[in-house]
């Protein structure tokens, strides 16, 4: 496991945590101290693979990225991306459909779409408006999950207050089910 470190235009790719600490120690603005050193050692020893950034002062950070790249050129060309071992079968990768790829998959037919949104309604006693969580289910003809979402939102926008808030099609507040081909 190698480490890529960057602070503004100063960057390096090192092979161990000691070299990383030497690089950071050579930059006067960072101000290496025992707490920062211990935190960096813990990060490098952990199983966490997301990049980590450290705040130097307001809006100024340095970043550390764990990588399999052997050289800076490999890192820059993204030749050493981490693979998820659960999706690799032999030498071929198995395609695991994600929510977004399912959403865009072209498949004509009937869809049942479920949308949870914030609807603006007037409170009769006070005459003021408030947001209410509203659950809406509809069956519609569509070409994809995204088309189903667009048709539902278009229908609702013409029937509810314009201040109502609709969720993203990619979020957890929209779900769809393919019911079958239309005739």
C-alpha positions as CSV (number, residue, x, y, z in Angstrom):
1,X,0.0,0.0,0.0
2,X,1.4,3.4,-1.1
3,X,0.4,6.9,0.0
4,X,-0.2,9.9,-2.1
5,X,0.1,13.2,-0.3
6,X,-0.7,16.7,-1.5
7,X,-0.5,20.2,0.0
8,X,-1.3,22.8,-2.6
9,X,1.3,22.3,-5.4
10,X,3.6,20.0,-3.3
11,X,2.8,16.4,-3.8
12,X,4.5,13.0,-3.4
13,X,3.9,9.3,-3.6
14,X,5.6,7.3,-0.8
15,X,5.8,3.7,0.1
16,X,5.5,3.9,3.9
17,X,4.2,6.1,6.7
18,X,7.6,7.2,7.8
19,X,8.4,8.7,4.4
20,X,5.0,10.4,4.5
21,X,5.7,11.9,7.9
22,X,9.1,13.1,6.6
23,X,7.4,14.8,3.6
24,X,4.9,16.5,5.9
25,X,7.6,17.6,8.3
26,X,9.4,19.3,5.5
27,X,6.5,21.7,5.0
28,X,6.7,24.3,7.6
29,X,3.0,25.5,7.5
30,X,1.7,22.0,8.5
31,X,3.3,22.1,11.9
32,X,3.8,18.4,12.6
33,X,3.0,17.4,16.2
34,X,2.7,14.1,18.1
35,X,-1.2,14.1,17.8
36,X,-1.1,14.6,14.1
37,X,1.6,11.9,13.6
38,X,-0.5,9.4,15.7
39,X,-3.6,10.2,13.7
40,X,-1.8,9.7,10.4
41,X,-0.3,6.4,11.6
42,X,-3.8,5.2,12.7
43,X,-5.3,6.1,9.3
44,X,-2.5,4.3,7.4
45,X,-2.9,1.2,9.6
46,X,-6.7,1.1,9.3
47,X,-8.8,-0.7,6.7
48,X,-10.3,2.6,5.6
49,X,-9.6,3.4,1.9
50,X,-11.3,6.7,1.4
51,X,-9.1,9.8,1.2
52,X,-8.4,11.7,4.4
53,X,-7.9,15.4,4.6
54,X,-6.4,17.3,7.5
55,X,-7.2,20.9,8.3
56,X,-4.2,23.3,8.7
57,X,-6.2,26.5,9.1
58,X,-9.6,27.7,7.8
59,X,-10.1,26.5,4.2
60,X,-6.5,25.1,4.0
61,X,-6.0,21.3,4.1
62,X,-3.6,18.6,3.1
63,X,-4.8,15.2,1.7
64,X,-3.6,11.6,2.0
65,X,-4.9,8.9,-0.4
66,X,-4.1,5.2,-0.1
67,X,-3.3,3.7,-3.4
68,X,-1.9,0.6,-5.1
69,X,-0.1,2.7,-7.7
70,X,3.7,2.1,-7.8
71,X,4.6,5.4,-9.4
72,X,3.2,8.9,-9.6
73,X,2.5,8.5,-13.3
74,X,0.4,5.3,-12.5
75,X,-1.5,7.2,-9.8
76,X,-2.2,10.2,-12.1
77,X,-3.4,7.9,-14.9
78,X,-5.6,6.0,-12.4
79,X,-4.0,2.6,-13.4
80,X,-4.1,1.3,-9.8
81,X,-7.7,1.7,-8.9
82,X,-8.9,-0.6,-6.0
83,X,-11.2,-3.4,-7.1
84,X,-14.0,-4.7,-5.0
85,X,-13.2,-8.4,-4.6
86,X,-16.9,-9.3,-4.3
87,X,-17.6,-8.2,-7.9
88,X,-14.6,-9.9,-9.5
89,X,-15.1,-13.3,-11.0
90,X,-11.9,-14.8,-12.3
91,X,-10.5,-12.2,-14.6
92,X,-13.8,-10.8,-15.7
93,X,-15.9,-8.4,-13.6
94,X,-19.5,-9.2,-13.0
95,X,-21.9,-6.4,-13.7
96,X,-23.8,-5.5,-10.5
97,X,-26.7,-3.2,-11.4
98,X,-26.8,-0.1,-9.3
99,X,-29.9,2.0,-8.5
100,X,-28.9,4.6,-11.1
101,X,-28.3,2.0,-13.9
102,X,-31.7,0.4,-13.1
103,X,-33.3,3.8,-13.2
104,X,-31.9,4.5,-16.8
105,X,-32.5,1.0,-18.2
106,X,-34.8,1.3,-21.2
107,X,-37.7,-1.1,-20.8
108,X,-41.1,-0.2,-22.2
109,X,-44.1,-1.2,-20.2
110,X,-46.2,-0.5,-17.1
111,X,-44.4,0.8,-14.0
112,X,-45.6,1.4,-10.5
113,X,-43.9,4.4,-9.1
114,X,-43.9,5.4,-5.4
115,X,-43.0,9.0,-4.5
116,X,-42.7,10.6,-1.0
117,X,-42.7,14.3,-1.3
118,X,-43.3,17.5,0.7
119,X,-46.7,19.0,-0.2
120,X,-47.7,22.5,0.6
121,X,-51.2,22.6,2.1
122,X,-53.2,25.4,3.7
123,X,-54.2,24.9,7.4
124,X,-57.9,25.9,7.5
125,X,-57.9,27.3,11.0
126,X,-55.1,29.7,10.5
127,X,-55.0,30.3,6.8
128,X,-51.2,29.7,6.8
129,X,-49.4,27.1,4.7
130,X,-47.3,24.2,5.9
131,X,-45.4,21.3,4.4
132,X,-46.9,17.8,4.8
133,X,-45.2,14.5,4.0
134,X,-47.2,13.0,1.2
135,X,-47.0,9.4,-0.1
136,X,-48.1,9.0,-3.8
137,X,-48.4,5.8,-5.8
138,X,-49.2,5.6,-9.4
139,X,-49.1,3.1,-12.3
140,X,-48.1,4.6,-15.6
141,X,-46.8,3.6,-19.1
142,X,-43.2,4.5,-19.3
143,X,-39.9,3.6,-21.1
144,X,-37.7,3.5,-18.0
145,X,-37.7,4.1,-14.3
146,X,-36.6,7.7,-14.9
147,X,-39.4,8.2,-17.4
148,X,-41.9,6.9,-14.8
149,X,-40.5,9.4,-12.3
150,X,-40.7,12.3,-14.8
151,X,-44.3,11.4,-15.6
152,X,-45.4,11.3,-12.0
153,X,-43.7,14.6,-11.1
154,X,-45.2,16.3,-14.2
155,X,-48.7,15.1,-13.2
156,X,-48.2,16.2,-9.6
157,X,-46.8,19.6,-10.5
158,X,-50.0,20.4,-12.3
159,X,-52.2,19.5,-9.3
160,X,-50.4,20.6,-6.2
161,X,-49.0,24.0,-4.9
162,X,-46.0,25.1,-6.9
163,X,-44.0,25.4,-3.6
164,X,-44.2,21.6,-3.0
165,X,-40.8,19.9,-3.0
166,X,-40.1,16.7,-5.0
167,X,-37.2,14.4,-4.2
168,X,-34.5,13.3,-6.6
169,X,-35.2,10.3,-8.8
170,X,-32.0,8.8,-7.5
171,X,-32.9,9.2,-3.8
172,X,-34.6,6.9,-1.3
173,X,-38.0,8.7,-1.7
174,X,-38.6,7.4,-5.1
175,X,-39.1,3.7,-5.9
176,X,-40.4,1.9,-8.9
177,X,-41.4,-1.5,-10.0
178,X,-41.7,-2.8,-13.6
179,X,-45.1,-4.4,-13.9
180,X,-44.9,-5.8,-17.5
181,X,-45.1,-4.9,-21.2
182,X,-48.0,-2.9,-22.4
183,X,-50.2,-4.1,-25.2
